[in-house]
Amino acid sequence: MIRITDDISIADWELTESFSRSSGPGGQNVNKVETAVELRFEAARSPHLNDYVKARLKRLAGRRWTQDGAVIIRAEAHRSQARNREDALERLKALIEQATHRPKRRIPTKPTKGSQRRRMDAKTRRGAVKALRGKPEAE
C-alpha cells in the first residue's frame, strides 16, 4: 500500500511498471540498460478514489489519461532505474494529491470607479502621444 493522503492509499495491484531504454544521459549505459520507467496507475478501476477525485485527476492528467482510464507516467531523467522509479512514483503521488484539493471558487468582482477613470485617463494620454507621432499638417 502506498499512502497518498490520510484517507487515500493505493494498492500494489493498481500499479504496473514497465521498463525500456532511456533517451537521456548515461553514456554507453544508455544502449544496454533499461532505465526508463513507465508507471501505469489504473485510476478508473481504483476503489480507493472517489468520483470527484477521479474526475479531477482525469482533467489534470490530460494526455497521460488513457482510453481505458489509466494514468501513465514516464520517467527517464535519471541514469539509474531505481531513481526513475522513485521519480515516477513521486510524480503520481503529487498528481493524485493535487486532484484531492477542491479549487477555490472565483467570485467575479466589479472594477471600481477610480480604477475605470485611471484606465481611461491612461488610454487618453497614450492616444495623445501616438497622435503626435504623425506628420505635421501643412499650413
N, C-alpha and C positions, 0 to 999 in steps of 0.2 A: 504494500500500500504506500502510495506517495501522497503526502499531505500538502494540500494547496492552501486552504484556509482552515479555520477552526471547524467548520461544518462540511467542508468538501475534501474528499480524498479520492484518489484514482487507484483502481485495482490494477494488478500487473497484466491481466488478460486484455485490458483495454489498450495497451501499448504494444506496438510491434516495431522492432528496429531492423533495418537492413543496411548493409554497408557496401560502399563502392569506392572506386579510386577517386581521390580528390584532385581538383584542378589547382589548388593553392600551393603554398610553399612546401618544400620537402626534399628538394634535390633529387637524387636517384630513388629515394624512398617513394616518391610520387608515382613512379611507374610500377612499383612492386606491391605496396601495402594498401589495403583498402581502409583508408582512414575517414572518409566522408560518411556521415551518419544521416539516414533518413528515418525520422521518428514519425510513426503513424499513430494517431490517437482516435479511437472510434467514438467520437463525441455524440453523434446522434443516437447510438445504442447505449450510451452510458447511463446507468441508473443513479449515479451519484450527482448528476447535474439536473437542476430543474429546468422547466421550459424557457423561462426568461433568460437564464444564463446560456442555454443552447442557442437561442435566437440571437443574443448579443454576440456570442462567440462566432457565430456564422458571419455576422456583419463585420466583426473585427478581423477575422481570418482572411476574408477576401478571396484571393486566388488560391490560397492554401487549403480552402474547404473543397472537398471533392464531391462528386455527384452522389455517392453513397453515404455522405455525412461523416467523413473522416477529416481530421486536420493533419496535414503533412508539413513537418518542419525539417528542413535540410541544413545541416551544419558541417562546414568544411573549412572553417577559418584556422584551425589549429593543426599542428603536424601529427598529433597523436590521436588515436581513435578514442581513448578514454576522455580526453579533454573535449572532443567534439560531442561525445555522448552527454557529458555534463552540460555543455553549452545548449544543446538541443532541448534537454530536459528543463533547464532554467528558463529558456525562451517560452516553452509550453506553459510552465507554471505562471510566468508573468502574463501571458495571454489570457489564461483562464482567470487569474486573479483580477485582471483588468475588466473582464467580462462580468464579474460579480458586482462591480460598482455601478450604481444607477447614476446616470449623468444628471447634473443639477438642471432643473427646468429653467429655461431662459424666459424672463419676463420682459417683454418689449417696453421700452421707455420712450417718452416723447422729448425731443430736444427743447431746451429752454429758450425763451425769447432772446435772452442775451447772446446765447451761442448762435442762434439763427442770424441775429443782427451782425455779430462779428464775422460770420461766414460771408454774408452778403457784402459787407464793407471790404473784406479782403478780395472778393471777386471783382468789385468795382475798381479797387486800386490796381489789381493785376491787369484788368482790361485797359485802364488808362496807360499803364506802362507799355503794353503791347501796341496801343494806338499811336504812341509817339515814335514807334519804330518805322512807320511808313514814310514814303517820300513826302517832302514838304509840298504843300499846294502852291501852284504858281499864282502870283498876284496880278 
